[in-house]
Amino acid sequence: MIVLLIFCFGFNAALAVLAPVVTLNDGNKMPVFALGTGRGTAKETESLEDVKQAVIWAIEAGYRHIDTASIYGDEEQVGQGIAEAINKGLVTREEMFVTTKLWSDKHARDQVVPSLRESLKRLGLSYVDLYLIHFPSAVNSEGAPLNIPYLETWKGMEEAKRLNLTKSIGISNFNASQIQDLFDDKNGIMPAVNEIEVNPTHAQEALVSHCNNLGVAVMGYSPFGFMVSRKSANAPPPRFDDPLITTLAEKYKKTPAQIVLNWLYSRSVIPVAKSVNKKRIEENIDIFDFKLNDEEIAAIAKFDKKLRVIDFKDWKDYPYFPFEY
């Protein structure tokens, strides 16, 4: 069930666009649009200080969900941005939804809670709203594979929730059978979220449907796919000037980026959009005043080539690797 927030905060409230919220399977509510802060696609001219500023701009623009992770190395700056926004009276802590993630070198059950406490210290928070296992495969401190079952890791996640260090727990980059393993433990807590790559060249229709059927909310990272790729001149379509995308942008009086983000939202996928550009941050969230129809959603899905922007091939022989190559 989607519930629309109808109130705004802060001095620029008239310009803010607040995302609807979805009720998770544990009863907690999560805004269905997030600012992503991962540094994997950052330009060389961008700094960690840009992350702090992006968080502030995002909150001013109406964002109430910030997505980070311990491996990103920017939790401190995310926390500083949130703290500054709170000090300015833009939001309260209770109005924010903060997601962070457990990295693969802390998968032993007894490592989970200490790792979350470290993240909380960096964030300057007493709790996060959502804590995710970032990847099902485990590694040691040097990055070599470890055979630690994700079911063991999940027990540590459950302990973190019981300690009220996180309101909700979930997973990221898990495939359908791995998700089912968690649901088969009838005495355990079910994952509330699965964060996966979703974009026109990696539509993930089967996995999104599987999660929806289980009542697991889907967050979609790298929503633009190869549209913003700086590494491959021969990347597959669509690009931002693709005729289908531009035609839809003209029809709805939106930008091509907004069309793609609405495509995710129309499929019940929560976009996680990264930017440190103020104008793009403001534009990205402005997608809730229109909705693509079924034919348009299907047309964009035809770009699907099951190609990932985020390449995990180096881990393909690790235990519990979730993808096929």
Long-range contacts (C-beta under 8 A, 24 or more apart in sequence): 2-32, 3-29, 5-31, 5-64, 8-62, 9-89, 9-90, 9-91, 9-95, 10-59, 10-60, 10-85, 10-88, 10-89, 10-90, 10-91, 11-90, 12-60, 15-60, 15-61, 15-62, 15-282, 16-60, 16-61, 16-62, 17-61, 17-62, 17-282, 17-285, 17-286, 17-288, 18-62, 18-64, 19-62, 19-63, 19-64, 19-65, 19-285, 19-288, 20-288, 22-217, 22-270, 24-168, 24-192, 24-193, 24-217, 25-190, 25-192, 25-215, 25-216, 25-217, 26-167, 26-168, 26-189, 26-190, 26-192, 28-129, 28-167, 28-168, 28-192, 30-65, 30-97, 30-129, 30-130, 30-168, 30-193, 30-217, 30-270, 31-63, 31-64, 31-65, 31-97, 32-65, 32-265, 32-270, 33-63, 33-65, 33-261, 33-265, 33-270, 33-271, 33-273, 33-284, 33-285, 33-287, 34-63, 34-65, 34-66, 34-67, 34-97, 34-99, 34-219, 34-270, 34-271, 34-272, 34-273, 35-63, 35-65, 35-66, 35-67, 35-272, 35-273, 35-274, 35-275, 35-281, 36-67, 36-221, 36-272, 36-273, 36-274, 37-66, 37-67, 37-68, 37-72, 37-74, 37-77, 37-78, 37-274, 38-68, 38-69, 38-72, 38-221, 38-274, 39-72, 39-73, 39-74, 40-310, 41-228, 41-230, 41-274, 42-276, 46-276, 48-73, 48-74, 48-76, 48-77, 49-77, 50-276, 51-77, 51-78, 51-81, 51-276, 52-77, 52-78, 52-80, 52-81, 52-84, 53-81, 53-276, 54-81, 54-275, 54-276, 54-281, 55-80, 55-81, 55-82, 55-85, 56-81, 56-84, 56-85, 57-278, 57-281, 57-282, 58-281, 58-285, 59-85, 59-90, 59-91, 59-96, 60-85, 60-90, 61-281, 61-282, 61-285, 62-285, 63-281, 63-285, 64-91, 64-95, 64-96, 64-97, 65-96, 65-97, 65-98, 65-99, 65-270, 66-96, 66-97, 66-98, 66-99, 67-99, 67-100, 67-195, 67-219, 67-221, 67-272, 68-98, 68-99, 68-100, 68-101, 68-123, 69-100, 69-101, 69-103, 69-132, 69-134, 70-100, 70-101, 70-102, 70-103, 70-106, 70-115, 70-118, 70-119, 70-122, 70-134, 71-101, 71-103, 71-134, 75-100, 75-119, 75-122, 75-123, 76-122, 76-123, 76-124, 78-123, 79-122, 79-123, 79-124, 79-125, 80-124, 82-123, 82-124, 82-125, 83-124, 93-125, 96-129, 97-129, 97-130, 98-123, 98-125, 98-128, 98-129, 98-130, 99-128, 99-129, 99-130, 99-131, 99-132, 99-195, 99-219, 100-128, 100-130, 100-131, 100-132, 101-131, 101-132, 101-133, 101-134, 101-172, 101-195, 102-131, 102-132, 102-133, 102-134, 102-153, 102-157, 103-134, 103-135, 104-134, 104-135, 104-137, 104-138, 104-139, 105-138, 105-139, 105-140, 105-141, 105-143, 107-133, 107-138, 107-146, 107-148, 107-150, 107-152, 107-153, 108-138, 108-148, 108-152, 108-153, 108-156, 109-152, 109-153, 109-155, 109-156, 109-159, 110-156, 111-156, 112-153, 112-156, 112-157, 112-159, 112-160, 113-156, 113-159, 113-160, 113-163, 113-165, 116-160, 116-165, 116-166, 117-165, 120-165, 127-164, 127-165, 127-166, 127-167, 128-165, 128-166, 128-167, 129-166, 129-167, 129-168, 130-166, 130-167, 130-168, 130-169, 130-170, 130-192, 130-193, 131-157, 131-160, 131-161, 131-165, 131-166, 131-168, 131-169, 131-170, 132-169, 132-170, 132-171, 132-172, 132-193, 132-195, 133-157, 133-170, 133-171, 133-172, 133-174, 134-172, 134-173, 135-172, 135-173, 135-312, 135-315, 135-322, 136-171, 136-173, 136-174, 136-178, 136-320, 136-321, 136-322, 137-315, 137-318, 137-319, 137-320, 137-321, 137-322, 138-318, 138-319, 138-320, 139-318, 145-315, 145-317, 145-318, 145-319, 146-319, 147-319, 148-319, 149-320, 150-174, 150-178, 150-181, 150-320, 151-181, 151-182, 151-185, 154-182, 154-185, 154-188, 154-191, 155-188, 157-189, 158-188, 158-189, 161-189, 168-192, 168-193, 170-194, 170-195, 170-216, 170-217, 171-195, 172-196, 172-219, 173-197, 173-312, 173-322, 173-323, 174-322, 175-207, 175-322, 175-323, 176-206, 176-207, 176-210, 178-320, 178-322, 179-210, 179-211, 179-214, 179-216, 180-214, 183-214, 190-214, 190-215, 190-216, 191-216, 192-216, 192-217, 193-217, 193-218, 193-219, 194-218, 194-219, 195-219, 195-220, 195-221, 195-272, 196-220, 196-221, 197-221, 197-222, 197-308, 197-309, 197-310, 198-222, 198-223, 198-264, 198-267, 198-269, 199-223, 199-224, 199-225, 199-226, 199-227, 199-260, 199-264, 199-309, 200-225, 200-227, 200-238, 200-260, 200-263, 200-300, 200-301, 200-303, 200-304, 201-225, 201-226, 201-236, 201-237, 201-238, 201-303, 201-304, 201-305, 201-306, 201-307, 201-309, 202-304, 202-305, 202-306, 202-307, 202-308, 202-309, 203-301, 203-303, 203-304, 205-301, 205-304, 208-267, 208-268, 208-269, 212-268, 217-270, 218-268, 218-269, 218-270, 219-269, 219-270, 219-272, 220-264, 220-269, 220-270, 220-271, 220-272, 221-272, 221-310, 222-309, 222-310, 223-260, 223-261, 223-264, 223-271, 223-272, 223-273, 224-257, 224-260, 224-273, 225-307, 225-309, 226-307, 226-309, 227-256, 227-257, 227-260, 229-309, 236-303, 236-305, 236-307, 237-303, 238-300, 238-303, 244-299, 244-300, 245-300, 248-292, 248-296, 252-290, 252-292, 254-286, 254-287, 254-290, 255-283, 257-283, 257-284, 258-283, 258-284, 258-286, 258-287, 259-292, 259-300, 260-300, 261-287, 262-287, 262-290, 262-291, 262-292, 263-292, 263-296, 263-297, 263-300, 266-291, 266-292, 266-297, 267-297
